[in-house]
Each structure stands twice: as C-alpha cells, then as structure tokens.
C-alpha cells in the first residue's frame, strides 16, 4: 500500500481576490466544496495509511471562504495531523485568528507579493489586499508558539526589483516568522500552452532580463547565508534561476519524487498521486485506504519516476533538494 506523508486537500475553487497569475476566480461553478463529514471520514482513513509526521495542507481557492474551515482544521488536528493552510489573508480578523489557533492550525502561508502595497494589490487584483494581509499576520502573531506565519511571495517580472526590500521588511517587521518564494508559472485555469509567458495577457508576469534575475537571486542567497528568515533552500533558488533562463527545459532531478510522499484530493473528492494523471478514485465512493491499496497507484508512481515531461510542478510544489 502507498503510504504518503502529506495530503494536499483543495477544499474548493472559490476565491475573493482576482490574482493576475490565476484565473480561478473567473471559473463559474456551483462549488460547495468538500464537506466536513466527508473530510472527517477521510481523516480516519488517512490515520491508518500515512507515514511519519502526518501533514495535511488545506488550500483552495481561498480556504477561509469554507463555512466549516475551523471545524475541518479541528477534526484533523484532534486526530494528530499537523495542519497547514495557504491563504490570501484578507478574511482573517482578530476573532478568526483566535479560532484558527484554537482549532490547532500549525502553520499558515499568507500571500505577500511585495512590500510595495501598489504592487501587491495590483498582482492580487483587489485594492486593500496589502493592508489586510499585514493585519492578518499581526492578528496571528499574537498566537506565536501555536501558529507559524510565513509570507508566500510569487517571483514575477512585476515584483522582481522589490524582492530584496520585501525580505528586509519581513526580517524587521516581526509579524512573520519567515518568507518563502515560488516562481511564477503557467497561470491557473488559463487555457494557453507552455509558451504562456509570450501571451499578451500574461507576458508582464515574466522576468525577461536574465541578468537581473541572476543578480536578484544572488542577493537573496547572500541574505539567506547571513541568517535572514528565508524558508527556501539554496538549491531551489538555483532551480528558479535555471527555470527563468530556460522555461521550456526539463527541471530539477532525474526523476519525480512527488509520488514518494504526496497524495492530493480535489474539490470533487478525486484522489490523485499526480495532478496530470487520472484519478485513482473518489473519497465519496471509496475509503482512502482502498484507493491507495491499489496496483494502479504503484504503476502511477513508477510512471512518475520515469517521467521526462517538462513539468513545472517540480519548480515550486513540495520541493526536495
């Protein structure tokens, strides 16, 4: 039986921002998301199949739009899971921060694309998003020791020149425990090919000046060496450099490792080992233990190890040096 260490759960695809690097907010779906009773049943099943420090990562859309998000976090936490969440932060007030900490949330990544509020609000598509995410970090910081708060920054052509200032801000501000980076990739839910960066709608997101990319990445690596709270390993920054130089090139390792430790659940309950492969079943139909104890899963994992496709998932998601 496949025994993952991380379960990534996409609760639904609703969002309250209009991010430039994501078209999810344009999707019109009657999407109520995964319900808490089904997720509680999932948690019970995962207990018997997951290895190591069992980790659940909740995402969306914006997971805080889910009416039962606090109860969902509590359900997983009480069963011994380390619960993390990715959020844009705009829905977190003082009361919500207390509820999240009280429910057992261990870590949260808050979207912060620049210390320049105009840049952040432009990239996130809604005025005032910058002020709200900083307020959210402050409300959560009250619960230091319970919840770790990390700023999540997407490197793009729009914010490249502001990355170092953003790191300096994170170090001095005190509301965030660390900053983590992702490289901008094909915008979610955009119907374009692998040359998305040449598409007129999204080309401004691509950092075209390779020399500037190299200089900024070198500066970030130097700050990390000085002890600045930068979560990414140096190897990932070198990967970002390579990716921005040659976006069409196969990235990173000789084989994909995601099939060694991650399982993903989408908003309709479909279970995947790789987001580009077929579902292995649905949690509304079968118990997760049956779905993972399946020869099809092992075949998919073998195919992933042998995969040679240009897949930018390995640039950002669950990076392993």
Secondary structure in CASP SS format (residue, H / E / C, confidence):
PFRMAT SS
TARGET T0000
AUTHOR 0000-0000-0000
METHOD secondary structure of the structure
MODEL  1
X C 1.00
X C 1.00
X C 1.00
X C 1.00
X C 1.00
X E 1.00
X E 1.00
X E 1.00
X E 1.00
X E 1.00
X C 1.00
X C 1.00
X C 1.00
X C 1.00
X C 1.00
X C 1.00
X C 1.00
X C 1.00
X C 1.00
X C 1.00
X C 1.00
X E 1.00
X C 1.00
X H 1.00
X H 1.00
X H 1.00
X C 1.00
X C 1.00
X C 1.00
X C 1.00
X C 1.00
X C 1.00
X C 1.00
X C 1.00
X C 1.00
X H 1.00
X H 1.00
X H 1.00
X H 1.00
X H 1.00
X H 1.00
X H 1.00
X H 1.00
X H 1.00
X H 1.00
X H 1.00
X H 1.00
X H 1.00
X H 1.00
X C 1.00
X C 1.00
X C 1.00
X C 1.00
X C 1.00
X E 1.00
X E 1.00
X E 1.00
X E 1.00
X E 1.00
X C 1.00
X C 1.00
X C 1.00
X H 1.00
X H 1.00
X H 1.00
X C 1.00
X C 1.00
X C 1.00
X H 1.00
X H 1.00
X H 1.00
X H 1.00
X H 1.00
X H 1.00
X H 1.00
X H 1.00
X H 1.00
X H 1.00
X C 1.00
X C 1.00
X C 1.00
X E 1.00
X E 1.00
X E 1.00
X E 1.00
X E 1.00
X E 1.00
X C 1.00
X C 1.00
X C 1.00
X C 1.00
X C 1.00
X C 1.00
X H 1.00
X H 1.00
X H 1.00
X H 1.00
X H 1.00
X H 1.00
X H 1.00
X H 1.00
X H 1.00
X H 1.00
X C 1.00
X E 1.00
X E 1.00
X E 1.00
X E 1.00
X E 1.00
X E 1.00
X E 1.00
X C 1.00
X C 1.00
X C 1.00
X C 1.00
X C 1.00
X H 1.00
X H 1.00
X H 1.00
X H 1.00
X H 1.00
X H 1.00
X H 1.00
X H 1.00
X C 1.00
X C 1.00
X C 1.00
X C 1.00
X H 1.00
X H 1.00
X H 1.00
X H 1.00
X H 1.00
X H 1.00
X H 1.00
X H 1.00
X H 1.00
X H 1.00
X H 1.00
X H 1.00
X H 1.00
X C 1.00
X C 1.00
X C 1.00
X C 1.00
X C 1.00
X C 1.00
X E 1.00
X E 1.00
X E 1.00
X E 1.00
X E 1.00
X E 1.00
X E 1.00
X E 1.00
X C 1.00
X C 1.00
X C 1.00
X C 1.00
X H 1.00
X H 1.00
X H 1.00
X H 1.00
X H 1.00
X H 1.00
X H 1.00
X H 1.00
X H 1.00
X H 1.00
X H 1.00
X H 1.00
X H 1.00
X H 1.00
X C 1.00
X C 1.00
X C 1.00
X C 1.00
X E 1.00
X E 1.00
X E 1.00
X E 1.00
X E 1.00
X E 1.00
X C 1.00
X C 1.00
X C 1.00
X C 1.00
X E 1.00
X C 1.00
X C 1.00
X C 1.00
X C 1.00
X C 1.00
X C 1.00
X C 1.00
X H 1.00
X H 1.00
X H 1.00
X C 1.00
X C 1.00
X C 1.00
X C 1.00
X H 1.00
X H 1.00
X H 1.00
X C 1.00
X C 1.00
X C 1.00
X C 1.00
X H 1.00
X H 1.00
X H 1.00
X H 1.00
X H 1.00
X H 1.00
X H 1.00
X H 1.00
X H 1.00
X H 1.00
X H 1.00
X H 1.00
X H 1.00
X H 1.00
X H 1.00
X H 1.00
X C 1.00
X C 1.00
X C 1.00
X C 1.00
X E 1.00
X C 1.00
X C 1.00
X C 1.00
X H 1.00
X H 1.00
X H 1.00
X H 1.00
X H 1.00
X H 1.00
X H 1.00
X H 1.00
X H 1.00
X H 1.00
X H 1.00
X H 1.00
X C 1.00
X C 1.00
X C 1.00
X C 1.00
X C 1.00
X C 1.00
X C 1.00
X C 1.00
X C 1.00
X C 1.00
X C 1.00
X C 1.00
X H 1.00
X H 1.00
X H 1.00
X C 1.00
X E 1.00
X E 1.00
X E 1.00
X E 1.00
X C 1.00
X C 1.00
X C 1.00
X C 1.00
X E 1.00
X E 1.00
X E 1.00
X C 1.00
X C 1.00
X C 1.00
X C 1.00
X C 1.00
X C 1.00
X C 1.00
X C 1.00
X E 1.00
X E 1.00
X C 1.00
X C 1.00
X C 1.00
X C 1.00
X C 1.00
X H 1.00
X H 1.00
X H 1.00
X H 1.00
X H 1.00
X C 1.00
X C 1.00
X H 1.00
X H 1.00
X H 1.00
X H 1.00
X H 1.00
X H 1.00
X H 1.00
X H 1.00
X H 1.00
X H 1.00
X H 1.00
X C 1.00
X C 1.00
X C 1.00
X C 1.00
X C 1.00
X C 1.00
X C 1.00
X H 1.00
X H 1.00
X H 1.00
X H 1.00
X C 1.00
X C 1.00
X C 1.00
X C 1.00
X C 1.00
END
